[in-house]
């Protein structure tokens, strides 16, 4: 029996809880309804005319409800963007190609200029060496000619000295020969004395 009474007690508690919840909901709804009516009546005054008089000036953009038109427009815009990107890439390629060609030409011109300068320097050095060699040859020739002239003069002088020496020697021989000749008279005298 305790089980039957306990079940009745739980059922009574559930009914009492439901009644309390219904009363609470009704009271809250009634107070909310009163507050809402008060707020609504606050806006009912002359303010409605004020909202109707002011018409907002807005720019509206019409939207196409058709998705197909949007897809076509998107494809066209994408195609144009791709085309512009391709043109930009082509322009960049041409610019890079042009800059590369100009750099290549500038490098070639620099190499040509260096080669030309080196060739000019070699020619100048060659001319300077030729001029120096010619001057050295002329100087050597002049010195050789002077030496030959001096040698010829020295030889002539030596020949004159030799000739003079020979003449002097002949004179000495003649003079000495006269003096060294035995006197036949004196020799005979000496022979006789012995």
C-alpha positions in Angstrom: 0.0 0.0 0.0 2.8 2.3 0.5 3.5 2.0 -3.1 0.0 3.1 -4.1 0.1 6.1 -1.8 3.6 7.0 -3.0 2.3 7.0 -6.7 -0.6 9.2 -5.7 1.7 11.6 -3.9 3.9 11.9 -7.0 0.8 12.4 -9.3 -0.5 15.1 -6.9 2.9 16.8 -6.9 3.0 16.8 -10.7 -0.5 18.3 -11.0 0.4 21.0 -8.4 3.6 21.8 -10.3 1.8 22.1 -13.6 -0.8 24.4 -12.1 1.9 26.6 -10.5 3.7 26.8 -13.9 0.5 27.8 -15.6 -0.2 30.5 -13.1 3.3 31.8 -13.4 3.2 31.8 -17.2 -0.1 33.7 -17.2 1.2 36.3 -14.8 4.3 36.9 -16.8 2.4 37.1 -20.1 0.0 39.6 -18.6 2.8 41.8 -17.4 4.7 41.6 -20.7 1.5 42.4 -22.6 1.0 45.5 -20.5 4.5 46.7 -21.1 4.1 46.0 -24.8 0.9 48.0 -25.0 2.5 50.9 -23.2 5.5 50.9 -25.6 3.1 50.7 -28.6 1.0 53.6 -27.4 4.2 55.7 -27.0 4.8 55.4 -30.8 1.1 56.0 -31.7 1.3 59.8 -31.3 2.2 62.3 -34.0 5.4 60.5 -34.9 3.8 58.4 -37.5 3.3 61.5 -39.7 7.0 62.3 -39.3 8.0 58.9 -40.7 5.7 59.2 -43.6 6.9 62.6 -44.5 10.5 61.6 -44.7 11.0 59.4 -47.7 14.5 58.0 -47.8 16.4 58.6 -51.0 18.2 55.4 -51.8 19.8 54.0 -54.9 18.8 50.5 -55.5 20.8 48.0 -57.6 18.6 45.7 -59.5 19.6 42.1 -59.1 19.0 39.6 -61.9 17.2 36.6 -60.5 18.5 34.5 -63.3 21.6 32.5 -62.4 22.4 31.8 -66.0 22.9 35.5 -66.8 25.2 35.8 -63.7 27.2 32.8 -64.9 27.6 34.2 -68.4 28.6 37.6 -67.0 31.1 35.8 -64.7 32.5 33.8 -67.6 32.9 37.0 -69.7 34.6 38.8 -66.9 36.9 35.8 -66.3 37.7 35.6 -70.0 38.5 39.3 -70.1 40.6 39.0 -67.0 42.5 36.0 -68.5 43.0 37.9 -71.7 44.3 40.9 -69.9 46.6 38.7 -67.9 47.9 37.0 -71.1 48.5 40.5 -72.6 50.3 41.6 -69.5 52.5 38.4 -69.5 53.2 38.9 -73.2 54.2 42.6 -72.5 56.4 41.5 -69.7 58.0 38.9 -71.9 58.6 41.4 -74.6 60.1 43.9 -72.1 62.4 41.2 -70.7 63.4 40.2 -74.2 64.1 43.8 -75.2 66.1 44.5 -72.0 68.1 41.3 -72.6 68.8 42.3 -76.2 69.8 45.8 -75.2 72.1 44.4 -72.4 73.5 41.9 -74.9 74.2 44.7 -77.4 75.7 46.9 -74.8 78.0 44.1 -73.7 79.0 43.4 -77.3 79.7 47.1 -77.8 81.8 47.2 -74.7 83.8 44.2 -75.8 84.2 45.7 -79.3 85.3 49.0 -77.7 87.8 47.2 -75.5 89.1 45.2 -78.5 89.4 48.4 -80.6 91.3 50.1 -77.7 93.6 47.2 -77.3 94.2 47.1 -81.1 95.0 50.8 -81.0 97.3 50.4 -78.1 99.1 47.5 -79.8 99.4 49.6 -83.0 100.7 52.5 -81.0 103.2 50.3 -79.1 104.3 48.7 -82.4 104.8 52.1 -84.0 106.7 53.3 -81.0 108.9 50.1 -81.1 109.5 50.6 -84.8 110.4 54.3 -84.3 112.7 53.3 -81.4 114.3 50.6 -83.6 114.7 53.0 -86.5 116.2 55.6 -84.2 118.5 53.0 -82.6 119.6 51.8 -86.1 120.2 55.3 -87.2 122.2 56.1 -84.1 124.1 52.8 -84.4 124.9 53.5 -88.1 126.0 57.0 -87.3 128.2 55.7 -84.4 129.6 53.0 -86.7 130.3 55.6 -89.4 132.0 57.9 -86.9 134.0 54.9 -85.5 135.0 53.9 -89.1 136.0 57.5 -89.9 138.0 57.7 -86.7 139.6 54.3 -87.4 140.4 55.4 -90.9 141.9 58.6 -89.5 143.8 56.6 -86.9 145.0 54.2 -89.6 146.1 57.1 -91.7 147.9 58.7 -88.8 149.5 55.3 -88.0 150.5 55.0 -91.6 152.0 58.4 -91.5 153.7 57.6 -88.2 155.0 54.4 -89.7 156.1 56.1 -92.8 157.8 58.8 -90.7 159.3 56.1 -88.6 160.5 54.2 -91.7 161.9 57.4 -93.1 163.6 58.1 -89.8 164.9 54.6 -89.6 166.3 54.9 -93.1 167.9 58.1 -92.1 169.3 56.5 -89.0 170.6 53.7 -91.0 172.2 56.0 -93.4 173.7 58.1 -90.7 174.7 55.1 -88.7 175.9 53.4 -91.7 178.3 56.2 -92.4 179.6 56.2 -89.0 179.8 52.5 -88.6 181.6 51.9 -91.8 185.1 51.0 -91.0 187.6 53.4 -92.2 189.9 51.7 -94.4 192.5 54.2 -93.6 192.2 53.9 -89.9 191.9 50.1 -90.1 195.0 49.9 -92.0 196.8 52.1 -89.6 195.7 50.0 -86.7 196.7 46.9 -88.5 200.1 48.2 -89.1 200.7 49.1 -85.6 200.1 45.7 -84.4 
